[in-house]
Amino acid sequence: MRRVEKKLFRIADEIRSLQVEEDRLAAELEEHRTRHHDARLDAVDGHADDRAYFKDIESDLGRFEKALTKVRNRRASLEEERVRLLAKLD
């Protein structure tokens, strides 16, 4: 097996792994968005504890959005590399 083919298999495995991670992060992000919405409503009418919880959820939301973007960017980069390597096989 040629070096290019081995690299393509490795990239395909990593893309599959990143897709699983992306799906997991997207689901968690959606859950946090729901919590964020509920916490925001509670914080408006609630006590200081509700406002503190809202701030925690808001920081979690940003963290999940950043992580999801990072995984998507890495997967896109690998897909571009895969296309480049496939062109070499022809």
C-alpha positions in Angstrom: 0.0 0.0 0.0 1.3 3.4 -0.9 2.0 6.1 1.6 -0.8 8.3 0.1 -3.3 5.5 0.6 -2.2 4.9 4.2 -2.6 8.6 4.9 -6.1 8.6 3.3 -7.2 5.8 5.6 -5.8 7.6 8.7 -7.6 10.8 7.6 -10.9 8.9 7.0 -10.7 7.4 10.5 -10.1 10.8 12.0 -12.9 12.4 10.0 -15.3 9.7 11.3 -14.1 10.3 14.9 -14.6 14.0 14.5 -18.1 13.5 13.1 -19.0 11.6 16.2 -17.6 14.3 18.4 -19.3 17.0 16.4 -22.7 15.2 16.8 -22.1 14.9 20.5 -21.1 18.5 20.9 -24.1 19.7 18.8 -26.5 17.8 21.0 -24.9 19.2 24.2 -25.0 22.7 22.8 -28.7 22.4 22.0 -29.3 21.2 25.5 -27.3 24.2 26.9 -29.2 26.6 24.7 -32.4 25.3 26.2 -31.0 25.7 29.7 -29.7 29.1 28.8 -33.1 30.3 27.7 -34.8 28.9 30.8 -32.1 30.4 33.1 -32.4 33.8 31.4 -36.2 33.8 32.1 -35.6 32.8 35.7 -32.8 35.4 36.2 -35.1 38.2 35.2 -37.7 37.4 37.8 -35.6 35.4 40.2 -33.1 35.8 43.0 -29.3 36.3 43.0 -28.9 32.6 42.8 -30.9 32.5 39.6 -28.7 35.2 38.1 -25.5 33.4 39.1 -26.8 30.2 37.5 -27.5 32.1 34.4 -23.9 33.4 34.2 -22.6 29.9 34.7 -24.9 28.5 31.9 -23.9 31.5 29.7 -20.2 30.7 30.0 -20.9 27.0 29.3 -22.8 28.0 26.2 -19.8 29.9 24.9 -17.4 27.0 25.7 -19.5 24.5 23.8 -19.9 26.9 20.8 -16.1 27.3 20.7 -15.5 23.6 21.0 -18.0 22.8 18.2 -16.4 25.4 15.9 -13.0 23.9 16.6 -14.1 20.4 15.7 -15.9 21.6 12.6 -12.8 23.5 11.4 -10.6 20.5 12.0 -12.9 18.2 10.1 -13.1 20.7 7.2 -9.4 20.9 7.1 -9.1 17.1 7.0 -11.7 16.9 4.2 -9.7 19.4 2.1 -6.5 17.3 2.7 -8.4 14.2 1.7 -9.5 15.8 -1.6 -5.9 16.9 -2.3 -4.6 13.4 -1.6 -7.3 11.7 -3.7 -6.3 13.9 -6.6 -2.7 12.5 -6.2 -4.0 9.0 -6.8 -5.3 9.8 -10.2 
